[in-house]
Amino acid sequence: MKGARLSTAALAYIAGACVLAVTVAVMRWRSETPGNLVLFVVITGLGMLAHAHPVLGFRHQAYQVTLPFIVIAAATFSTPQLVSFIILIHLAEQVRLRRRLYIQGFNACDYYLSAAAAAAVYQRAAQLLPDDSLGHLAAALSAGCAFILLNRVLLVGALWFARGLSPRASGLFQSELLAADLVITWIAGPMLLLTLQDGPWTVLVTAGPLLLARPALSALLERRQTPEGPAAARAA
């Protein structure tokens, strides 16, 4: 579909996601709480670095190891900080990859809506669970799962309307890739807990496993692309 114009349905879907993202941001802005500036700078800088180097998948997909930073941002950032975080990580990616602006705009709105959902889940889980280490770990994992689910649901809709790919054909809900995302999400719990207890600089150490997640995810995607080659060629 290179060079093809988007259908009216695809344009409406993208526009609807953008309007919804702005609406949610405005609503959350009204119940504002201050955020930690040092934490914002550290997490945003690392998030930009992670997001600017995606692992390219099949069928126009890209996978990042940004998720733990998103969970920390959703749990601790104020609304202006969370909006800025989402914009900045996508700007960092845009500088390197030069995606079409409507794609990057939709991705940013998708990520913000998913991050806002993760923030709501984290806050609710933190209220229901014990205020201890295990409670924070469980709340962080719940927030990460909420992000993964909504992010993929929104992306499935975009691929369906824009490229005619069904949820199954998109590959977004393949068990191996969901498992990889869950493993990466699991890292977010200890990262968030140590950040809350000992300060944002602990992230520089706890983010270490993400360096191993990239080659593992890359190898998984390369293996998954092999049988998909003929089908992808027919679809093009």
Buried (B, 14 or more C-beta within 10 A) or exposed (E): EEEEEBEEEBBEBBBEBBEBBEEBBEEBEEEEEEBBEEBBEBBBBBBBBBBBBBBEBBBBBBBBBBBBBBBBBBBBBBBBBBBBBBBBBBBBBBEEBEBEEBBBBBBBBBBBBBBBBBBBBBBBBBEEBEEEBEBBBBBBBBBBBBBBBBBBBBBBBBBBBBBEBEBEBBBBEEEEBBEBBBEBBBBBBBBBBBBBEEEBEBBEEBBEBBEEBBEBBBEBBEEBBEEBEEEEEEEE
